[in-house]
Amino acid sequence: MRKNMLLSPCCFKNSQKSPTLNKHGPLSLPLYSSVETYITGASQAMFLISQTNLLGNRKRKHILSSNISRESTNTVSFQWATFPIEVTGASVIVPSPSSSKLLVVRNNENQSPTTFEIWNSSHLEKDFSVPQSIHGSVYADGWFEGISWDSSEKFIAYVAEEPAPSKPTFGDMGYTKVGSKDVDSGSWQGQGSWDEDWGETYAGKRQSGLFVIDINSGVIRPVNGIPKSLSVGQVIWAPSSRDSHQNLVFVGWPSSKRKLGIKYCSNRPCFLYAVRSPFHEPEADSTQHMGDANDNSSMIILTDGTTSASRPRFSPDGKLLVFSSAKCSVESGAHNATESLHRIDWPIDGNLCSSMKIIDVVPAVMCAEEGCFPGLYFPSILNKPWLSDGYTMVLSSIWGSTQTILLVNVLSGNVSRISPSNSNFSWDVLALDGDSLISVCSSPIHIPQIKYGLPIGETLSSAPWSWIDVSSSILRCSEKVSSSLSALQFSIMKIPVKDISGDEKLTEGHKRPFEAIFVSSSLEKHDMCDPLIVSLHGGPHDVSLSTFSKSLAFLASVGFSLLIVNYRGSLGFGEEALQSLPGNVGSQDVNDVLNAIDHVTNMGLVDPSKIALLGNSHGGFLATHLIGQAPDKFVAAAVRNPVCNLSLMVGTTDIPDWCYVGAYGSKGKSLFTEAPSAEHLAELYRKSPISHVSKVKAPTLFLLGAMDVRVPIPDGLQYARALKEKGVEVKIIVFPNDVHAINRPQSDFESFLNIGVWFKKYCNQAAGLSQKN
């Protein structure tokens, strides 16, 4: 499960000596894990930058501002502030609609109050301390997260943890009472009832609730009328109606039975709802327009006609409510799938009902023609994604092995690609500056570069775009690293699918070629090939993009070629190709990887005696399958939180439903049960790498996060111990405070340093044996 982030890199020479460590990282490639951009006024931008501090094992945030001036139709100038300003302890930063105010939220640790700060252009205007009795931490996770200023800039709606429930108190005489705050030396507070959470990365997080703060008075009110069975997120203000009612629109995830893991999983049903703001003041003769006329806070469902609706955005004139849908994912059981875009024509009079018509804007693409739009796959939408015409949205979306920037006309449904179509680089839009775009592009061998996009012509939706390089101090690397990267080259390969010509049951998308990104040295090697690392993404419904990854760039810079395989089932290739994998895990994906290796081997690009495997999550599932099914093909493997035994995972993971869908296909959705039968467990075992463990020969490095809820640590440990039992060389590193991603700075550093050393050792041994023979 993704993401490729720009963390502080590992870098060492073609030896096994450890790097020299400075306070940010070894040497200095880009030190930034993320860059967020806000347009804060006329031709002004604010860049919120996250920087890795290795010794502190954390990320530091700072702000760098820039004035933007258009000198001509083909040139733009960014005047950067002399120094960045560090923002210590900030969880969320959100500018107001006019950019005259800035909200800074600080979630404090150890049950301390959450702090809200309101800044103007010169100083701190107000700050409010919110005790745990009102609510817990504000959600800042990018999924449930929702913070929205109203148009008057007097109120802010947001999502936070509900107050902690009362716990029972016990004394030496036994049970005292529930919720007593008078805990003295003769008593203690018990645990009370256990509550479900949303799994991976949400362990210990309480139910999400909706709140509104009046920034003039500091008064906070919960939004009433929302049932406890509904987790809420992604709140925005609806346009003001002709009366004085103020409505909020939000996403709700029902959870009547069990909360299944939601991180990286868009297959959880969700709907759009509307509810009154707790601060609304209806006129005395105002007619009730929502829900029960006797309940001003009644909630109404807006998208009853679909199984998935999220990321709502109102058009600038307030007449359209646009949202995305993961209906394909929800209905098939695939944890991610092709998305669609829809709209509701918003009633000006505020008269809302659950039967509002949903209009399709961009449907899911089943199977696109070669080179054509493959469908929508977008991880997020800008808060302000609109061009000046008011109906054209700007989106970043996956297109094969690249990410592209698209324009979507929400009236006609027309989709156009505006990032360069002849480029294998990946592009991401950061912010809009009027009808111009601030974006970033990168490749596996090029660090991110800020670009400024300008439409050429008067018709925005069909005009060609010009992209201008922006000189910036945000993303830089040392001369040494720059030199290493300049010695690399990459390409995106089309890999034909083998042995399918006679199968009439396969869809057209099932038969289409998949892709792989190949990274290698551009230097002459006198008929010698560098060792090859085959890199396999997790998911499986994810994708390895042609973006810059410091971890993979590090491995390429120390003498490895990389084959980064986007096997069938990956995002970005149409729904039919994606749906071909469920039910065929451990066979179709394994064959695709072997096919990709044969493809580059037949091209003379790799030495078949020096191939290693690297995979995380489902990529680890593939890697451990491959060393069992093709035991003589690989000299070593390294796996991060791998899925090795589905029959074990199904009883411990936060996504047991996926174990069934992976093994049985879409019918696994209805077969899923919390109490698997012996027959089901046998099938899950048969589809798992552990069923081939007796054949494994390759030395294998295991990197495991002890806090992983998605693929709990016993899964990897069981497989590693089985390898040890049969004499295969194994090394296990456990990171006690890491979750599934293993992305804490020091853990990430140690992981890839060990991966590089592990592969060097066994590829060098293989090379020595080859020379002897």
Secondary structure by P-SEA (a helix, b strand, c coil): cccccccccccccccccccccccccccccccccbbbbbbccccbbbbbbbbbbccccbbbbbbbbbbbbbccccbbbbbcccbbbbbccccbbbbcccccbbbbbbbcccccbbbbbbbccccccbbbbbccccccccccccccbbbbbccccccccccccccccbbbbbccccccccccccccccccccccbbbbccccccccccbbbbbcccccccccccccccccccccccccccccccccbbbbbbbbbbbcccccccccccccbbbbbbbccccccccccccccccccccccbbbbccccccccccccccccccccccccaaaaaaacccccbbbbbccccccccccccccbbbbcccccccccccccccccccccccccccccccbbbbbbbcccbbbbbbbcccccbbbbcccccccbbbbbccccccccccccccccccbbbbbbbbcccccccbbbbbbbbbcccccccaaaaaaaaabbbbbbbbbbcccccccccccccccbbbbbbbbbcccccccccbbbbcccccccccccccccaaaaaaaaabbbbbccccccccccccccccccccccccaaaaaaaaaaaaaaaaccccccbbbbbbccaaaaaaaaaaaaccccccbbbbccccccaaaaaaccccaaaaaaaaccccccccccccccaaaaaaaaaacccccccccccbbbbbbbcccccccaaaaaaaaaaaaaaccbbbbbbbcccccccccaaaaaaaaaaaaaaaaaaaaaaaaaaaac
